[in-house]
């Protein structure tokens, strides 16, 4: 048998009894779509008066779905070795486990990731050809490049350090910009006062969701914030980001949002911040860590959801 005909070693694995559709559903990690959907919708809500079209809304969220699948599939492929060492994974971290459990092959996920990346780019092409809004396309391509820089050579920043900041840029800046520009055709009019808030929220969420993986990340040489600074110091850093986000949200005026509305949205965030403060001593593998991360995800999404609803209703 020639080298080119040699079978993939994964093909020799015992065939799983899990139905293929269920394995792909597990690999898709659809709850993680919320990290994409709400920033993208918020950007659209800010531009709803400029060239609104349900076709554009649909194209944006088809892009969002394809982009999210590209991220989870590609990350599973890149992190397979680390995920095998991970015994403290949670619904927010540690990958989908389909490769670890032998439910799908690495080749299958890699091909699916490429397909989803192509579909993401095609959404940008559609917006340009059909609606004359070409700005989303380079933003979409930049977002795809961020994931490559996060997990793959030559940068591989999730291992070398700084991966959380790539996530911050992708979620906190690129997604709202794509949503806004898809309707407006420009970034003029996007409220600049909103951007620091989005960055604080996105960074705290990115760092928090990596906390449960600290033991396996440390063993595999990944230089996440938790590995470099320790779990306790990272939790304190996250709480400081929470405080910055709350102060910015309440005291920095946002066009079209009253102080009362901002304070009302900040109240559940404050409660979630207090929950996180109480659980700040939790360690990976403990139930308290899962609750801490859950509170941080909710803290990050609450202002995005609230603002999106407010702008859509106005």
C-alpha positions, 0 to 999 in steps of 0.5 A: 500500500502506498503512503497516499493510500495509507488509511487515517489512524482514526479510521481504525477506531471502534465505530461509536454507537452514537448516531451521526446527527447527535455527534454533529449536534454535540460538536456544534455546541449551539449554546455558544451561539449566544456569544455571536448572536447578541453582539451581532444583533446589537450592531444591527439594532444600532443601525436598524433605521439605515437600510433595514431589510429582513434579508440582511438580518437573515444573512447576518445570522446565517453568517453568525451560525456559520462563523460559530460552527467554524470556531468550535469545529476548528478549535476542537481540531486544534485542541484535541491533545489538550482536551484529552488531558482535560478532566475539569471541562464544563459546558463553557470550556474543554471543547465538544469532546467528540474527538476525545470520545471518538464520535467523529474524526479529526478529518471530518471536523477539519473539513466541516470547519473549512466549509463553514469558513467558506459559508461565512465569507459567502455571506459577506459576498452576498451582502455586497452583491445583493445589497451593495454593502461591501464593508462586512466582507473584509470584517468577516475575513478579519474575524476568520483570521482572528480564529486562525491566529488564536489556534493555528500556526504561526501565531497560535496565540491561545498557546503563546498568550493573548488569545483572550484578547483576540476573542475580545476584539472579535466579539466586542468589536468585529461582530457589532461592526459587521451587524452595523455595517451590513445595514448602514453600509458604513461604520459612521454613526456607530456609537464609540461610547459603546465600544469600551463597554463591549471590550470589558464585557468580552474580555472578562467572559473570554478569560472566565470561560478558560478558567476551568481548563487551567490544569490541562492548559498548564500541562500542555504549555498553553499560556492563558491568563489563568496559567500565567497569573494563577486562578485566584489572581485571574478571578480578581482581574475579572472582578476588576473588569466587571467593576470597570464595565459597571462604572462605564455602563452607568456613568458614560452616556449612550445615545438613545439610552436613558440613565434610568435604563442603564441603571436598571440593566446594571442591577442584575449585573451587580448581583452577578458580580456579587455572586462571582465575588463570593465564589472567587475562591473556587477552583477548577473541577469544583461546582463553585467554578461552574457557577462562577463562570456561568455568572460571568457569561450572564454578566457579559451578555446581560447589557448586550441583550438589554441594549439590543432590545432597547434599540430594537424597541425604539 
